[in-house]
Amino acid sequence: MIKVSVVVPIYNAGAYIERCAPSLVNQSLGADAYEVLYVDDGSTDDSAERLRRLAAAHAHVRVHRQENSGWPGKPRNEGIDRARGKYVQFVDQDDELSYEALERLYALAERNHSDIVLGKIHGTMQGPSNVFKRTVDRCTAADAPLFESLTPHKMFRKEFLREHGIRFPEGRVRLEDQLFMARTYVRAKTVSILGSYPCYQWNRREDGGNNSSRRITADDYYGHLDKVVEAIKEGTPPGDLQDRLLRRSFRVELLRPVSEPRVLRRTGKDLEEYYTTVRRMAMASYPPGVRDGLPAISRLRAELLVQGRLDSLVELARRTEKIKARVEVDDMRWRNGKLVIRTRVGMVRADGEPLTVVERGGRMLLDPGLLEGIGGAEDWEVPDPFSYAYGELIVHDTANNQWWYPEGELAPTLEPLGGGRHRVVVAGETVVDPLTLAGGAPMTPGSHQVWVSAQLLGVGRRPRLTPAPGRSRILLGTVAVGAPPRLVLPAWGGPGGQLRLDVSGAGRIGTTRRLLLRTAADHRFRHGVRGVLRRLPRGASRNIRAAARQADRWMLR
């Protein structure tokens, strides 16, 4: 029985076919349990011959060639029609699957009778996404932030797609991935998320081939976005759920042209074109409840947009762009082999003053110091200062370019500053377990950077975890964890003195091993190694940064 069909649309992929094929044809699921279906969309280079050779070498590889359609939608649909597997996994021609991806995704799907399974994404096109924070057996768009992941690089139950007639739009359609995912999410009864294993490596091509070179106009782009909005409306009744699902596109796509940095870079006719288009769509396509549920600054942008106050939007963006996160490490200690970090995060304006809410006449108002002189923003009320407020620590495995989420979230709270002013912060305790952080597995040898992700009052920032200005660093010693033991050293270094966790491989611990760990953790040594790597002749390494990361791992084995 064919369990999974991997569908790969191809157009002039060239050498990327051989570069990515090993990860597709050598899956742990076993060659007799899945197929790789390449759909060649009328390539004009040597892709057809490369695919012919690949199919000749591997019995579970099939190739279908069709006339060029100009976009991935038609070849993906052709792949759905020709798929023999129970599930369909979409992969782009320049991306890769991890060795156990299909096996793990299929097992999760079968265990939960899933319509869709999201596998953790990593690579040079993907930063951290807390959609993949944990593995979730069963969820839906009503109780999980699925709309934060709108690429089609997922596993779908084939009969689910056929039963609902869900297809990719064909031809040159912008946001075709979002339209497809919107149609699936609102109809799926069971969605599973595999967060414990990086499944899909989403790669940025060296030649920029991921991106279309065709210029797009505001009317074109937002005309396609309107179809995504309509798909959500078609699949949900009016009310709270529909508003919540629409809020993502309103916040991310619709407000983007009137938010920093874009509204500060566009001028003249170009700015006016985008402003006019998104203003018209804000009023015509989205129910009022979508705007009402936004956090304070996003909701203010929406109000200024509807009021037609472009100058005020520009000034608000200019001031908001200068807001920074202030991270305070209140405590850090080892507890039973786990690193416990107490942090608090707030936002500060350009003048160094905290971003606040002010209690006045029984109402909470957004920081008057931020809004002074902005027309239409006076006495802007904040019904819920904690709307969409969150904070968490993230650990970046720099050698493998993977992001992991320790246990614990930062909870929002108000800190009184006097005179009715309150600072909105997120604070709490995070527990980093070196033996389970990587999806239940130990942290890999190398250097792991600690970052903070926070959103307060509609301002999102992802700063490095560094000591607050004027605060001394908390210094901890090296600990040995696990059996066989591995060393873990918290160290401060690099840009801003960021917290890093340097981890050795498992094995016998001696003085030399400890010395190597401390040497590799020293930021001056690391800077010197990178300097040497940069002086190597071009071509000695395809990617100098990757070489530096591998150097980390070598030093700590």
Beta strands, then each sheet from edge to edge (+ up, - down):
strand 1: 4-10
strand 2: 34-41
strand 3: 61-66
strand 4: 87-90
strand 5: 96-97
strand 6: 116-122
strand 7: 136-139
strand 8: 155-157
strand 9: 191-201
strand 10: 324-335
strand 11: 338-348
strand 12: 356-360
strand 13: 363-366
strand 14: 390-397
strand 15: 402-404
strand 16: 411-418
strand 17: 421-432
strand 18: 446-456
strand 19: 459-461
strand 20: 479-481
strand 21: 486-493
strand 22: 498-503
sheet 1: 3+ 2+ 1+ 4+ 8- 6+ 9+ 5-
sheet 2: 3+ 2+ 1+ 4+ 8- 6+ 9+ 7-
sheet 3: 10+ 11- 17+ 12- 13+
sheet 4: 10+ 11- 17+ 16-
sheet 5: 15+ 14- 18+ 19-
sheet 6: 15+ 14- 18+ 22- 21+ 20-
end
